[in-house]
Amino acid sequence: MPKTRTALLEIVELASGEIALRRPEDTNNPLVAIRFSAESIEYLGEARHLIAKAMIEAGLEAVHDLREQGLDSALEDIEEIDDHDEFDTLDGAPVLH
């Protein structure tokens, strides 16, 4: 019988302090990791876990919406935006507004 991947995902705090989304059976390769600055941790305290969870949930919802729309169509929309808008950069990386 072929091995199938579980659809179950978990949100955990890593030893590094990052909050990660991962498959339970793949503890070394998070799908997403969120790192808060020391200033953010001081300000948010334990609420950072709720903020990270909300960020991850919003990302998963966006992926679901993109897949529902059809990934090719969504990518075309993004390319159209890229053709018309110039992104600001910070240290050479694009800044999304």
N, C-alpha and C positions, 0 to 999 in steps of 0.2 A: 504494500500500500504506500503511495507517495506521501512524503511528509508535507503537511500544510502548515502555513504560518497562522498563528493565532491573531485574531483581530483585537485582542485585549492589549491595551496600552496602560502604562502607569506613569504618574508624575511623582518624581522623587527628588530629594535634595542630595546632591553628590558630595563627596568629601571635600571638594573644592569650594563648596558653597553655592555652586550653580544649581538651578532648578531645571530638571530635565524631563523630557517625555521620551519614554523608551518602551521596548517590548520586554516583558518580564524575563524572557529567556535569553536576552541579549544585553547583559548589564554593562558591557564595555563600549557599546556604540549607541549613544543616545541619538534619537531622531532630531531632537531640538534641544538646545541648552540655552538658558537665560541667565545672564550674569548681571547682578545689580552692583552698582558702585558702593563703596563704603558709605558715602553720603546718603545714598538711597536706602541702604540697609538701616542706617541710624534713624532716618526719617520714618520709614515704613515699619520697622521692627518685624514682628511675626506676620503682619499684613502682607509682606512681600510674597508669601506663599499664595495668598488669595489673588494678588495682582498677577503673579506668574500663571496661575491656573486660568484666569480670565484671558490672558494674552494667548495661551495655548489653545483654549476653546475657540477664541476668535479666529485663530489661524486654521484650525480644523474646519470650522464653519466656512471659511473662505475657500479652502480646498474643495469641500463638498459642493459649494456653489459653482466653482470653476468647472468641476467635473460634470455637474448637471448641465451647465451651459455648453459644455463641449470644450475640451482643452484647446483644440485648434482654434476655435472661435475666440476664446479668451486670450490666447497668445497673439492673435491678430489685433485684438483691441489694444493690448499692451504695446505692440510694435507701432500702432498708429499713434499712440500717446508719445512714444519715444521719438517718432518722426517729427512731432510738432513741439515738443517741450525739451528744453535743455535742463539737465539736472545740475544742481549745485554740487560741488564736491568738497569733501573734507579729507585732507591727507590723501587725495587721489581716489577716494571711494565715493560713489554716488550717494547723495543725501536725498532721501525720499520724504516728501512733505505730505 
